[in-house]
């Protein structure tokens, strides 16, 4: 990874990832949503923790990456960045890496909660690999949300929320994929979060709906698709931001 990418990453972490909205929408919101689902229901912790991990990683990895570009455009700092000898790809990869680091670090919290509740990790290597791959996938998805060339953060947040909420409810977090009707399984298969949730359940509970190699292949495919599409769309949208 080049020094320029790391410089962009460091800038994003220092400026954006300690802001109140990021903490609220990236950490507290999925926690309260999860509690609203679990309170009053007699569900085992081994079933609940993978869902909490999936929501936490998904929301944290996509909490600020969609709004970095609108913020930069609004504060007139994007011109300064572009005037430096860096490419659009370097800029995008730096944003993705910052979001990736934030997502991976925060995902350790539900893992620690699970261990404290007595939930053992049967396959730690699979869990760690799944977290790393899913964090990159969700970070790339977050950058895809910010491709519209607008300086209005509210517009991007509305688009991001419009996509993220349905994804949460179709990805096997609240209703396992094996309990869904045929059309539900078909819809769930279109969500990258479904495959991470499946891997998390396998790592903690020892079983998964899809074969493990299918889960990993799907996350790899979604990651490559989101990254390439985000790079292409941002390269087209950047001149319209000035």
Buried (B, 14 or more C-beta within 10 A) or exposed (E): EEEBBBBBBEBBBEBBBEBEBBBEBBBEBBBEBBEEBBEEEEEEBBBBBBBBBBBBBBBBBBBBBBBBBBBBBBEEEBEEBBEEEBEBEBBBBBBBBBBBBBBBEBBEBBBEBBEEEEBEBBBEEBBBBBBBBBBBBBBBBBBBBBBBBBBEBEEBBEBBEEEBEEBBEBBBBBEBBEEBEEEBBEBBBEBBBBBBBBBBBBBBBEEBBBEBEBBBEBBBEBBEBBBEBBBEBBBEBBEEBE
